[in-house]
């Protein structure tokens, strides 16, 4: 097998694979993806797979809507089966957060998202079992979707291979190779791969590679904890939609018929990591305290789930930035080295938007205008991205792990 390419993509997750696919569709001839473990083994395979445009930032909302379009048209475009669950998205908030909810609806609507405020009766029709609350307010986005992230990642893998992308598993990159201010390729434990363009899409594993080049970025790993809860054995309760209840700080989506995938608003826990997280060695299940807390909150939001029980749990590492938005950039002083990292839990849903623009940048050598706000210089100039995902946090709050 040839050890040269036009572009080497480091990282076989959803961002790397989608970028590789976009590069081939742009006519780049030799695209090679190197994955350190197996495809989807990092954040991609452990995402919630939720994609919704109800976010208080126009560009971030557009990211999500482009993700919905990519997934929704995937099977028709590539001829590869992909189950996209078009169940809609429901946001529940306390009435004191009405100004936030109205602002979110206005911004998302301007971005093209079909979202509307609904009354409690309509919300209870959409999702029977919601806790009655005359003080609650509701936003509904009918176009909200979710996918099972691992099959979706592998569907994108098939599309990339079908387009001519080469993908190599079990191939950790150890060194970025440069010469005279230009990237020349990468070295693994057993092979040397050459290319004039390298794209790092390895989430928490990108920072150590960039550090060897002398660039320290404000990205730190955080362990996020999730659980699958089963409805009570005697209950006919079902979760019908993707639900975020900001009153209890939980997001959830259906999983098969009788399970609920449940996650916390992880931004509430970013300061709780006692030690620096090693993404290669961390507990990959939720702690008892996290499970107990989620169960209590779940029963508050959905009283039928008081008697539900934990089916299984897991954890994954987020790569978190100060404004919880990704860094999309190229390495200053080294021509041909590009990277996307710092997704802060929202990488899956934003991957199609990011991949399309990073592929264009690598192909043409010109940064798309909408990329500029995500470049690393914002942390030095104080131009952090101001956005909001939940009423509890006007400066961020990691999106449901899309």
Order of alpha helices (4+ residues) and beta strands (2+ residues): beta-alpha-beta-beta-alpha-alpha-beta-alpha-beta-alpha-beta-beta-alpha-beta-beta-beta-beta-beta-alpha-beta-beta-beta-beta-alpha-beta-beta-beta-alpha-alpha
